[in-house]
Amino acid sequence: MKFIDEATIKIFAGDGGNGVATFRREKYEPLGGPSGGDGGRGGSIIIEADRNINTLVDYRYTRSFRAQRGENGRSAECYGAKGEDMVLRVPVGTVISDKASGQMLVDLSEHGQRAKMAAGGKGGLGNVHFKSSLNRAPRQCTKGDLGEEFELYLELKVLADVGLLGMPNAGKSTFIRSVSAAKPKVADYPFTTLHPNLGVVRVDTERSFVIADIPGIIEGASEGAGLGHQFLRHLQRTSLLLHLVDIAPFDEAVDPVHEAKAIVEELRKYDEALYNKPRWLVLNKIDMLQNSQQVVENFVKDYGWKGRVFAISAISGIGCKELTYAIMHHIEENKHLEEDALKDSGLINERAATPAVDNQEI
């Protein structure tokens, strides 16, 4: 199935039911007063994050959603029934924005998190509300309010701790197959990966992280070249980027240093915050080199890299275990630093004293 990571939809909350003007007409009650009930409230549109859904494909084919209208009021002061709410389920990690203004409304980053995106209209008033000592037989009633309607832009950003970055055929899919149970397609031609793949890397008992295999990025991706530009957004949620480089390309005319710099430049053009994320250099396919240590040292020198460097072979597993342990340590260390920062600011105590709220109303 094609990976769909964005969609535009229109939502219409239900209108409120109308109030009615009726009078009591019962035996022995010849002068019965007003008895018109209120209309029911219209149904609302609620969007819920569901971890069992992986794409936004359903919203590519159905673009308009309308909640149920409230029923009109009835006699004997009976209220109309409330319209049923419509719940739209989306993948965890979906960001919802207003299409017209571009303003982000909510980020559904947890399973079961809900947000009311359009409120149903209030029901109209029956004539029972208009009776008074001067108006004993009111014939006034009001119509129900219209439900809210919006055009929304849905954007899915993959939730992962680590993102793989690199040119097509750098070995990203092979690496994620090597360290996790994910089975992305692997082949000898560029753009084998057509959509992001997630893999859970289990280091040991109760220690694991999520890694995302993003389609290969080529020079010019930030302007729309290739496939990777469509998925650069998925790297924005990650806390660490692994820049995989094919250190032993089959084509001798290919310069790994030039390709590595080109990828980083695409990051900088696309998003400065993404460019400034922690990034490690992972040199892949060292098993195909005669003097791998010298080649790695020359690459690092020519590239001018000052950060962490790992030399691996994704297909044989050389260096992969050490890399995954280093990643796990980095994630845990960052988590502790964030918790310490929250303690210093007093936010942890405030959060502990505040009950969790699953629902958000926009």
Buried (B, 14 or more C-beta within 10 A) or exposed (E): EEBBBBBBBBBBBBBBBBBBBBBBEEEEEEEEEBBBBBBBBBBBBBBBBBEEBBBBBBBBEEEEBBBBBBBBBBBEBBBBBBBBBBBBBBBBBBBBBBBEEEEEBBBBBEEEBBBBBBBBBBBBBBBBBBBEEEEEEBEBBBBBBBBBEBEBBBBBBBBBBBBBBBBBBBBBBBBBBBBBEBEBEBEEEBBBBBBBBBBBBBBEEEEBBBBBBBBBBBBBBBEEEBBBBBBBBBBBBBBBBBBBBBBBBEEEEEEBBEBBBBBBBBBEBBBEEBBEBBBBBBBBBBBBBEEBEEBBEEBBEBBEBEEEBBBBBBBBEBBBEEBBEBBBEBBEEBEEEEEEEBEEEEEBEEEEEEEEEEEBEB
